[in-house]
């Protein structure tokens, strides 16, 4: 998708989510809503979801798409990289990423980013896969960081 078109679509999605999410303070409900909206509005999003950080593990949470890995092997893959870096990780070709965890062999590119609670602690990893190579840009990164901040935002 052309970058300008992405920016416009993300802007509309952000506005939609800002209207929907204040209806609950529950983070799981907010994550589920974010997944549903993004997955159905961004045609290159193949898998859209969250891995919850629980007891030193990343366990699948709300998501849309094919069946997910229920728990990610510790310190391996793109999600753990985002956790350890405490920053977004964009991977244009997942097959070239050392230690990539292939929950679905159709995934080709991926973006992951940490979700912080109000105390600045990582509580989840927001993970989006595409079945196309090199799908994610700085536009996606900026927009998804902003959207992830809505999970624990008090409106």
C-alpha positions as CSV (number, residue, x, y, z in Angstrom):
1,X,0.0,0.0,0.0
2,X,1.3,3.5,-0.9
3,X,2.6,5.4,2.2
4,X,0.3,8.3,1.8
5,X,-2.7,6.0,1.6
6,X,-1.4,4.1,4.7
7,X,-1.2,7.4,6.6
8,X,-4.7,8.4,5.8
9,X,-6.1,5.0,6.7
10,X,-4.2,4.9,10.0
11,X,-5.5,8.4,10.8
12,X,-9.1,7.2,10.3
13,X,-8.5,4.0,12.3
14,X,-6.9,6.0,15.1
15,X,-10.0,8.2,15.3
16,X,-12.3,5.2,15.2
17,X,-10.4,3.5,18.1
18,X,-10.3,6.8,20.1
19,X,-14.1,6.7,19.9
20,X,-14.5,3.0,20.7
21,X,-11.9,2.3,23.4
22,X,-13.2,4.7,26.1
23,X,-16.2,2.5,26.5
24,X,-14.2,0.2,28.7
25,X,-11.0,0.4,30.8
26,X,-10.3,-3.3,30.4
27,X,-7.0,-3.8,28.5
28,X,-8.0,-7.2,27.1
29,X,-11.2,-5.7,25.6
30,X,-9.2,-2.8,24.2
31,X,-6.7,-5.2,22.7
32,X,-9.4,-7.3,21.1
33,X,-11.0,-4.2,19.6
34,X,-7.7,-3.0,18.2
35,X,-7.1,-6.4,16.6
36,X,-10.5,-6.6,15.0
37,X,-10.4,-3.1,13.6
38,X,-6.8,-3.3,12.2
39,X,-7.1,-6.8,10.9
40,X,-10.2,-6.0,8.9
41,X,-9.1,-2.6,7.6
42,X,-5.5,-3.2,6.6
43,X,-5.4,-5.7,3.8
44,X,-1.8,-6.6,4.2
45,X,-2.2,-7.6,7.9
46,X,-2.2,-11.4,7.9
47,X,-2.0,-11.9,11.7
48,X,-2.8,-9.2,14.2
49,X,-2.5,-9.7,17.9
50,X,-0.9,-9.5,21.3
51,X,1.4,-11.7,23.3
52,X,0.9,-11.1,27.0
53,X,3.9,-10.9,29.2
54,X,3.1,-13.2,32.1
55,X,5.5,-14.8,34.6
56,X,8.5,-14.3,32.4
57,X,6.6,-15.8,29.4
58,X,5.0,-14.5,26.2
59,X,1.5,-16.1,26.0
60,X,-1.0,-15.5,23.2
61,X,-3.7,-12.9,24.0
62,X,-6.4,-11.4,21.8
63,X,-5.7,-11.8,18.0
64,X,-7.2,-12.1,14.6
65,X,-5.9,-14.4,11.9
66,X,-4.7,-18.0,11.6
67,X,-4.1,-20.1,14.7
68,X,-1.2,-18.7,16.8
69,X,1.6,-20.1,18.8
70,X,0.2,-20.4,22.3
71,X,3.5,-19.6,24.0
72,X,6.7,-18.3,22.4
73,X,10.0,-19.9,23.1
74,X,11.9,-17.8,25.6
75,X,14.3,-15.2,24.2
76,X,13.8,-16.4,20.6
77,X,12.1,-14.6,17.7
78,X,10.8,-11.1,16.8
79,X,8.5,-10.7,19.8
80,X,11.2,-11.4,22.3
81,X,13.5,-9.0,20.4
82,X,10.9,-6.2,20.9
83,X,10.6,-7.1,24.5
84,X,14.4,-7.0,25.1
85,X,15.0,-3.9,23.1
86,X,11.9,-2.2,24.6
87,X,11.3,-0.8,21.1
88,X,9.6,-1.7,17.9
89,X,11.3,-4.3,15.6
90,X,10.5,-4.3,11.9
91,X,11.5,-7.4,9.9
92,X,11.2,-7.1,6.1
93,X,11.9,-10.9,5.6
94,X,11.1,-13.1,8.6
95,X,13.0,-16.0,7.1
96,X,16.2,-14.0,7.3
97,X,15.7,-13.1,11.0
98,X,17.8,-15.3,13.3
99,X,15.7,-17.4,15.5
100,X,12.4,-16.5,13.9
101,X,9.5,-18.5,15.3
102,X,7.2,-19.6,12.4
103,X,3.7,-20.0,13.9
104,X,2.4,-19.9,10.3
105,X,4.7,-20.6,7.3
106,X,2.8,-18.1,5.2
107,X,4.1,-15.1,7.2
108,X,6.8,-13.1,5.3
109,X,7.3,-9.9,7.2
110,X,6.6,-8.7,10.7
111,X,6.5,-5.8,13.0
112,X,6.4,-6.1,16.8
113,X,6.3,-3.5,19.5
114,X,6.1,-3.4,23.3
115,X,3.0,-2.4,25.1
116,X,3.7,-0.4,28.3
117,X,1.4,0.0,31.2
118,X,0.9,3.3,33.1
119,X,4.0,2.5,35.1
120,X,6.2,2.0,32.1
121,X,6.4,-1.7,32.4
122,X,6.1,-4.0,29.4
123,X,2.8,-6.0,29.7
124,X,2.5,-7.3,26.2
125,X,4.0,-7.4,22.7
126,X,1.8,-6.1,19.8
127,X,2.6,-8.4,16.8
128,X,1.5,-8.0,13.2
129,X,2.5,-10.3,10.4
130,X,2.1,-10.0,6.7
131,X,2.0,-12.7,4.1
132,X,3.9,-10.2,1.8
133,X,7.6,-9.3,2.0
134,X,8.7,-5.9,3.3
135,X,5.1,-4.8,4.2
136,X,5.9,-2.5,7.2
137,X,7.4,1.0,7.1
138,X,8.0,3.9,9.4
139,X,4.4,4.9,8.8
140,X,3.2,1.5,10.2
141,X,5.6,1.8,13.2
142,X,4.5,5.3,14.2
143,X,0.8,4.5,13.8
144,X,1.0,1.2,15.7
145,X,3.0,2.7,18.5
146,X,0.3,5.4,18.8
147,X,-2.5,2.8,18.7
148,X,-0.8,0.6,21.4
149,X,-0.6,3.6,23.7
150,X,-4.5,3.7,23.7
151,X,-4.6,0.4,25.6
152,X,-3.7,1.9,28.9
153,X,-4.7,5.5,28.2
154,X,-7.2,7.1,30.4
155,X,-9.5,9.1,28.0
